[in-house]
């Protein structure tokens, strides 16, 4: 009888189920490797933001040494986290992780540089912001920029721009700044896979499929070759959910510092990140209180609070603090007394008379098209695809943006959910 075997006692017989210890051990190691790979991306981006923000605070611009310094911090942090995950052969797994990262990072940088961003916002102000940062603009101390799109550059969250500019100072190729889109997709897959593996013990198909679906969401994939930031936010929400599961339900201590760093990154991608993170946290907290399982609340709160403070007051000094001081609202120009309405002109004309629930329904079950301003959206039958829909799929598709089959997919999901319940 081997160590780790189990004896199953039934009313009719005693049965021996052989389960070698190595099987579960290899499975757990695979999950840990996935978590560490995703952690490396999170640590690298968070380090870039923190190092650059400290330079800004000290009165210096982004330096060409920011990205190499972030890589050194990443390697040290992965070693520290991996030391507690891999009980044996630590150097072997650390070297394996470094080998993977040595392939993934250059591959993403190369792929990003091979595609030009021809999107409207990408060229209008996202790349302009990266160029200004690379050329020495310090958003903490320097005067606000002036120009046709300066309101967005001066007042929007700057995380993706800072990361892209830090890489640009090293490579000299602005398009390669889009590498972080691809890196976050990979990180969301790896961390989601680790979370699903913690749930589906010793099973591979379900975790792989679910992780691919989560990481390969339409927003992240479609925006990956552009400087748009919604794709990065979508990836970060997947990462936040996966780390939340690992922290709360799987009780993985290594996930707690990553959870804090993910908050720092997310709130500096887009203003709406805060709403999403608070909503997710509230739902999880309510579930724990309902189940009277309050033990994980304190350690998770201990991770989230420093992440929010660093995200808002250090990395997010500009825009959150500067917006409050200059405009009276941290979310200017999208909120406050002097808010700018960016939704009316970017919405179909018939959306203006709808409430938010009607808009949600129309956006899901309408034809995929880039309808805005004085144009109208059009309902269609689910599971149907029209030729013109395939020609209008882009990063700026405003109606049916998840694709022509998304309405049918929602119906199938609701039917599956009802059957599961």
C-alpha positions in Angstrom: 0.0 0.0 0.0 1.5 3.4 -1.1 1.5 6.5 1.0 -1.4 8.7 -0.2 -3.6 5.7 -1.2 -7.2 5.8 0.2 -9.5 3.0 1.4 -13.1 3.5 0.4 -15.6 1.7 2.7 -19.0 0.9 1.2 -21.9 -1.2 2.7 -20.9 -4.2 0.5 -17.1 -4.2 0.4 -13.9 -2.5 1.2 -12.3 -1.0 -1.9 -8.8 0.4 -2.3 -8.5 3.4 -4.5 -4.9 4.0 -5.6 -4.0 7.7 -5.8 -0.3 8.3 -6.0 0.9 11.3 -4.2 3.0 12.5 -7.2 -0.1 13.1 -9.2 -1.5 15.6 -6.9 1.9 17.1 -6.3 2.6 17.6 -10.0 -0.9 19.1 -10.4 -0.3 21.6 -7.6 3.2 22.5 -9.0 1.6 23.2 -12.4 -0.9 25.5 -10.7 1.8 27.3 -8.8 3.9 27.8 -12.0 0.8 29.3 -13.7 0.3 31.6 -10.7 3.9 32.7 -10.7 3.9 33.4 -14.4 0.9 35.7 -14.1 2.4 37.2 -10.9 5.5 38.2 -12.8 3.5 40.3 -15.2 1.5 41.9 -12.4 4.7 42.7 -10.4 6.5 44.0 -13.4 3.7 46.5 -14.4 3.1 47.5 -10.8 6.9 48.1 -10.3 7.0 50.2 -13.4 4.2 52.4 -12.1 5.6 52.7 -8.6 9.2 53.4 -9.7 8.0 56.0 -12.3 5.7 57.6 -9.8 8.5 58.0 -7.2 10.6 59.6 -9.9 7.7 62.0 -10.7 7.3 62.8 -7.0 11.0 63.6 -6.7 10.8 65.9 -9.8 12.3 63.6 -12.4 10.8 62.3 -15.6 10.6 58.7 -16.8 14.0 57.1 -17.1 15.4 54.5 -19.4 16.3 52.6 -16.2 12.7 52.2 -15.1 12.0 49.1 -17.2 15.3 47.2 -16.3 14.7 48.1 -12.6 11.2 46.7 -12.8 12.5 43.5 -14.3 15.0 43.1 -11.4 12.3 43.7 -8.9 10.1 41.2 -10.7 12.8 38.5 -10.6 13.4 39.1 -6.9 9.7 39.0 -6.0 9.1 35.8 -8.0 11.9 34.2 -6.2 10.5 35.2 -2.9 7.0 34.1 -3.7 8.2 30.9 -5.3 10.3 30.0 -2.3 7.2 29.5 -0.3 5.3 27.7 -3.1 7.9 25.3 -4.2 9.1 23.3 -1.2 11.7 21.3 -3.2 13.9 22.1 -6.1 13.4 25.8 -5.7 16.2 26.8 -8.1 14.9 24.4 -10.8 11.4 25.9 -10.8 12.8 29.5 -10.5 15.0 28.8 -13.6 12.0 27.4 -15.4 9.9 30.5 -14.6 12.7 32.8 -15.8 13.0 30.8 -19.0 9.3 31.1 -19.7 9.4 34.8 -19.0 12.5 35.2 -21.2 10.4 33.9 -24.1 7.0 35.6 -23.3 8.3 39.2 -22.7 10.3 39.5 -25.9 7.6 37.7 -27.9 4.9 40.2 -26.8 7.2 43.1 -27.4 8.0 41.9 -30.9 4.4 41.1 -31.8 3.2 44.6 -30.6 5.8 46.3 -32.7 4.7 44.5 -35.8 1.3 46.0 -35.9 0.5 49.8 -36.2 -2.3 51.2 -34.2 -4.6 52.9 -36.6 -7.4 53.4 -34.2 -9.0 56.9 -33.6 -8.3 57.3 -29.9 -5.0 55.5 -30.2 -3.6 58.1 -32.5 -5.7 61.0 -31.2 -4.4 61.1 -27.6 -3.1 57.7 -26.3 0.1 57.8 -28.3 0.4 61.5 -27.8 0.4 60.9 -24.0 3.1 58.2 -24.3 5.2 60.6 -26.5 4.9 63.4 -24.0 5.9 61.2 -21.1 8.8 59.7 -23.0 10.0 63.2 -23.9 10.2 64.2 -20.2 6.7 65.5 -19.2 6.3 65.1 -15.4 2.5 65.0 -14.7 3.1 65.5 -11.0 4.9 68.8 -11.2 4.8 70.2 -14.7 2.1 72.5 -16.0 -0.8 70.8 -17.8 -0.3 70.2 -21.5 -2.1 72.3 -24.1 -3.5 71.0 -27.3 -6.7 69.7 -29.0 -6.8 66.5 -26.9 -5.0 67.8 -23.9 -8.0 67.5 -21.6 -7.9 63.8 -21.8 -4.1 63.5 -21.4 -4.1 65.9 -18.4 -7.0 64.4 -16.5 -7.3 60.7 -17.4 -5.6 57.8 -15.5 -2.1 57.3 -16.8 -1.1 53.7 -15.9 -0.9 52.2 -19.4 0.8 55.4 -20.8 3.5 55.3 -18.1 4.2 51.6 -18.7 4.3 52.1 -22.5 6.6 55.2 -22.2 8.9 53.3 -19.8 9.4 50.5 -22.4 9.6 53.1 -25.3 12.7 54.7 -23.6 14.4 51.3 -23.9 13.3 50.1 -27.3 12.7 53.4 -29.1 9.6 51.9 -30.8 6.4 53.4 -29.5 4.2 50.6 -31.0 6.0 48.1 -28.8 4.3 49.8 -25.8 1.2 47.8 -26.7 3.1 44.7 -25.4 1.4 45.1 -22.1 -1.9 44.3 -23.7 -0.6 40.9 -24.7 1.2 40.4 -21.4 -2.0 41.1 -19.4 -4.0 38.6 -21.5 -1.3 36.0 -20.8 -1.3 36.9 -17.1 -5.1 36.7 -16.9 -5.0 33.3 -18.5 -2.3 32.0 -16.1 -3.9 33.3 -12.9 -7.4 32.3 -14.0 -6.1 28.8 -14.7 -4.5 28.6 -11.3 -7.8 29.6 -9.7 -9.8 27.1 -11.7 -7.2 24.4 -10.9 -7.7 25.1 -7.2 -11.4 24.6 -7.7 -11.4 21.6 -10.1 -8.9 19.4 -8.3 -6.8 17.1 -10.6 -8.9 18.0 -13.7 -7.5 19.8 -16.7 -10.2 20.3 -19.3 -12.5 22.5 -17.3 -9.8 24.8 -16.0 -8.2 25.2 -19.4 -11.4 25.9 -21.3 -12.7 28.4 -18.6 -9.4 30.2 -18.4 -9.2 30.5 -22.2 -12.7 31.9 -22.3 -12.0 34.4 -19.5 -8.6 35.6 -20.8 -9.8 35.6 -24.5 -12.7 37.9 -23.9 -13.7 40.1 -26.9 -12.6 43.3 -25.3 -9.1 42.2 -24.5 -8.5 40.4 -27.8 -10.0 43.1 -30.1 -8.1 46.0 -28.5 -4.8 44.1 -28.0 -3.2 45.7 -31.2 -4.2 49.2 -30.2 -3.5 51.7 -27.4 -7.1 51.5 -26.2 -7.2 50.7 -22.5 -10.5 48.9 -22.1 -8.8 45.6 -23.0 -6.3 46.0 -20.2 -9.1 46.7 -17.8 -10.9 43.6 -18.9 -7.8 41.5 -18.3 -7.3 43.1 -14.9 -10.9 42.3 -13.9 -10.3 38.7 -14.7 -7.1 38.8 -12.7 -8.8 40.5 -9.7 -11.6 37.9 -9.7 -9.1 35.0 -9.9 -6.9 36.4 -7.2 -10.0 37.1 -5.1 -10.9 33.4 -5.3 -7.4 32.2 -4.5 -7.3 34.6 -1.5 -10.7 34.0 -0.1 -11.7 30.4 -1.0 -8.3 28.7 -1.7 -6.6 30.6 1.1 -3.4 31.2 -0.9 -1.3 33.7 1.0 0.8 34.4 -2.2 -2.3 35.8 -3.8 -2.8 38.6 -1.2 0.2 40.9 -2.2 -0.8 40.3 -5.9 -4.3 41.4 -5.1 -3.0 44.7 -3.7 -0.8 45.2 -6.8 -3.7 44.4 -9.1 -5.7 47.2 -7.5 -2.8 49.7 -8.0 -2.7 48.8 -11.7 -6.5 48.6 -12.3 -7.4 52.0 -10.8 -4.8 53.7 -12.9 -6.1 52.2 -16.2 -9.5 53.8 -16.1 -11.9 55.6 -13.7 -14.5 52.9 -14.0 -12.1 50.4 -12.5 -12.9 51.6 -9.0 -16.6 50.9 -9.5 -16.0 47.4 -10.8 -13.5 46.5 -8.0 -15.9 47.8 -5.3 -18.8 46.0 -6.8 -16.9 42.7 -6.9 -15.6 43.1 -3.4 -19.0 43.9 -2.1 -20.6 40.8 -3.6 -17.8 38.6 -2.2 -18.1 40.2 1.3 -21.9 39.8 1.3 -21.5 36.1 0.3 -19.0 35.5 3.2 -21.2 37.3 5.7 -24.2 35.3 4.4 -22.3 32.0 4.9 -20.8 33.3 8.2 -17.3 32.8 6.9 -15.6 36.0 8.0 -12.1 34.7 8.5 -10.8 35.8 5.0 -12.2 39.3 5.3 -9.4 40.8 7.4 -6.4 39.6 5.4 -8.1 40.5 2.1 -9.0 44.0 3.4 -5.4 44.3 4.6 -4.3 43.8 1.0 -6.9 45.9 -0.7 -6.6 49.0 1.5 -2.9 49.6 0.8 -3.5 48.9 -2.9 -6.2 51.6 -3.0 -4.1 54.1 -1.1 -1.0 53.5 -3.3 -3.2 53.5 -6.4 -4.9 56.8 -5.6 -2.3 58.9 -3.8 1.0 57.7 -5.2 0.6 56.3 -8.7 -2.7 58.1 -9.2 -1.5 61.4 -7.8 -2.2 62.6 -11.3 -5.1 62.4 -12.0 -7.0 61.7 -8.8 -5.3 64.2 -6.5 -4.6 66.9 -9.1 -8.1 66.7 -10.5 -9.5 67.2 -7.0 -7.2 70.2 -6.3 -7.8 71.8 -9.7 -11.3 70.8 -10.7 -12.9 69.8 -7.4 -13.6 66.2 -8.5 -11.1 63.3 -8.8 -13.0 61.9 -11.8 -13.0 65.1 -13.9 -13.7 65.5 -16.8 -16.3 62.7 -16.6 -17.9 63.9 -13.3 -18.4 67.1 -11.3 -19.9 70.5 -12.1 -17.7 71.0 -15.2 -18.1 67.4 -16.6 -17.8 66.7 -20.3 -20.5 64.6 -21.9 -18.7 62.1 -24.1 -21.6 59.5 -24.3 -24.3 61.4 -26.2 -22.2 61.9 -29.4 -20.9 58.3 -29.1 -24.3 56.7 -28.8 -27.0 55.9 -31.4 -29.7 58.5 -31.6 -32.5 56.1 -30.5 -30.5 55.4 -27.3 -31.2 58.8 -25.9 -34.8 58.0 -25.0 -33.9 54.7 -23.4 -33.1 54.0 -19.7 -29.9 52.0 -18.9 -31.7 48.6 -18.9 -33.2 49.3 -22.3 -29.8 50.4 -23.6 -28.3 47.2 -22.3 -30.9 45.1 -24.0 -30.6 47.0 -27.3 -26.8 46.8 -27.2 -26.9 43.0 -26.8 -29.7 42.1 -29.3 -29.0 44.7 -32.0 -27.0 44.3 -35.2 -23.3 44.8 -34.9 -22.6 48.2 -36.3 -20.8 51.4 -35.5 -23.9 53.5 -35.0 -23.5 56.8 -33.2 -24.6 60.5 -33.0 -27.5 60.8 -35.6 -27.5 57.2 -36.6 -29.8 54.5 -35.2 -29.2 50.9 -34.0 -31.3 48.1 -35.4 -32.6 45.0 -33.6 -32.1 41.6 -35.2 -32.9 37.9 -34.6 -30.4 36.1 -32.3 -28.1 33.5 -34.0 -28.2 35.4 -37.3 -25.2 37.0 -39.0 -25.4 39.6 -41.7 -22.6 40.3 -44.2 -22.3 44.0 -43.2 -21.8 43.1 -39.6 -18.6 41.3 -40.4 -17.2 44.4 -42.1 -17.9 46.7 -39.1 -16.2 44.8 -36.3 -13.5 47.0 -34.9 -12.3 48.6 -31.6 -14.9 51.4 -32.2 -17.9 49.3 -32.9 -20.5 50.9 -30.6 -23.5 48.5 -30.9 -23.3 44.7 -30.7 -19.6 45.2 -30.0 -19.1 41.6 -28.7 -19.9 40.2 -32.2 -22.9 39.2 -34.2 -23.5 36.0 -32.2 -23.3 37.6 -28.8 -27.1 37.9 -28.4 -27.6 34.2 -29.0 -24.7 33.4 -26.7 -26.4 35.4 -23.9 -29.7 33.4 -24.5 -27.8 30.1 -24.3 -26.0 31.2 -21.2 -29.3 32.1 -19.5 -30.8 28.7 -20.4 -27.7 26.9 -19.1 -27.8 28.9 -15.9 -31.5 28.1 -15.4 -30.8 24.4 -16.0 -27.9 24.5 -13.6 -30.0 26.0 -10.9 
